[in-house]
Amino acid sequence: MELREIEIFLTLAEELHFGRAAERMYLSQSRVSQTIRRHGDARGRAAVRTYLPSRAADPAG
């Protein structure tokens, strides 16, 4: 995992919102989603659990 990917993951964990995390990182929301999805795919499980209306990092994340 690259440093930038870790920064994106941590920002999402702090914001609990893909859009706000993207804004804070000066990225598109789709870039944040793709990065998180790629991380989950590499591990064979979801990196983020989505609960409406918020998100939470997976404990194994």
Kinemage of the C-alpha trace (Angstrom):
@kinemage 1
@onewidth
@group {chain A} dominant
@subgroup {mainchain}
@vectorlist {calphas} color= white
{ca met a 1} P 0.000 0.000 0.000
{ca glu a 2} L 1.307 3.418 -0.996
{ca leu a 3} L 1.564 6.334 1.433
{ca arg a 4} L -1.097 8.284 -0.491
{ca glu a 5} L -3.512 5.331 -0.165
{ca ile a 6} L -2.951 5.263 3.592
{ca glu a 7} L -3.632 9.005 3.769
{ca ile a 8} L -6.874 8.540 1.835
{ca phe a 9} L -7.957 5.672 4.098
{ca leu a 10} L -7.190 7.634 7.279
{ca thr a 11} L -8.965 10.741 5.997
{ca leu a 12} L -12.041 8.676 5.171
{ca ala a 13} L -11.937 7.145 8.653
{ca glu a 14} L -11.823 10.631 10.182
{ca glu a 15} L -14.525 12.158 7.983
{ca leu a 16} L -16.804 9.104 7.723
{ca his a 17} L -17.949 10.516 4.378
{ca phe a 18} L -16.487 9.825 0.928
{ca gly a 19} L -17.328 13.289 -0.413
{ca arg a 20} L -15.804 15.208 2.505
{ca ala a 21} L -12.721 12.973 2.483
{ca ala a 22} L -12.313 13.626 -1.238
{ca glu a 23} L -12.671 17.380 -0.750
{ca arg a 24} L -10.113 17.385 2.028
{ca met a 25} L -7.640 15.404 -0.084
{ca tyr a 26} L -8.334 17.479 -3.241
{ca leu a 27} L -9.477 14.331 -5.058
{ca ser a 28} L -12.645 13.224 -6.794
{ca gln a 29} L -15.065 11.110 -4.804
{ca ser a 30} L -14.634 8.307 -7.339
{ca arg a 31} L -10.844 8.297 -6.750
{ca val a 32} L -11.412 7.823 -3.012
{ca ser a 33} L -13.916 5.018 -3.677
{ca gln a 34} L -11.589 3.290 -6.146
{ca thr a 35} L -8.651 3.476 -3.751
{ca ile a 36} L -10.674 1.992 -0.883
{ca arg a 37} L -12.162 -0.711 -3.143
{ca arg a 38} L -8.696 -1.640 -4.458
{ca his a 39} L -7.418 -1.968 -0.884
{ca gly a 40} L -10.328 -4.252 -0.010
{ca asp a 41} L -9.864 -6.350 -3.155
{ca ala a 42} L -6.191 -6.854 -2.343
{ca arg a 43} L -7.156 -8.168 1.102
{ca gly a 44} L -10.054 -10.252 -0.149
{ca arg a 45} L -12.648 -8.398 1.941
{ca ala a 46} L -14.216 -4.958 2.227
{ca ala a 47} L -11.976 -2.303 3.766
{ca val a 48} L -14.954 -0.133 4.723
{ca arg a 49} L -18.376 -1.094 5.997
{ca thr a 50} L -21.121 1.194 4.772
{ca tyr a 51} L -23.966 1.986 7.114
{ca leu a 52} L -26.518 4.588 6.219
{ca pro a 53} L -25.975 7.375 6.995
{ca ser a 54} L -22.324 6.861 8.004
{ca arg a 55} L -19.305 4.664 7.235
{ca ala a 56} L -16.892 2.881 9.512
{ca ala a 57} L -13.478 1.339 8.966
{ca asp a 58} L -13.541 -2.433 9.102
{ca pro a 59} L -11.772 -3.644 12.284
{ca ala a 60} L -9.377 -5.711 10.163
{ca gly a 61} L -8.931 -2.701 7.809
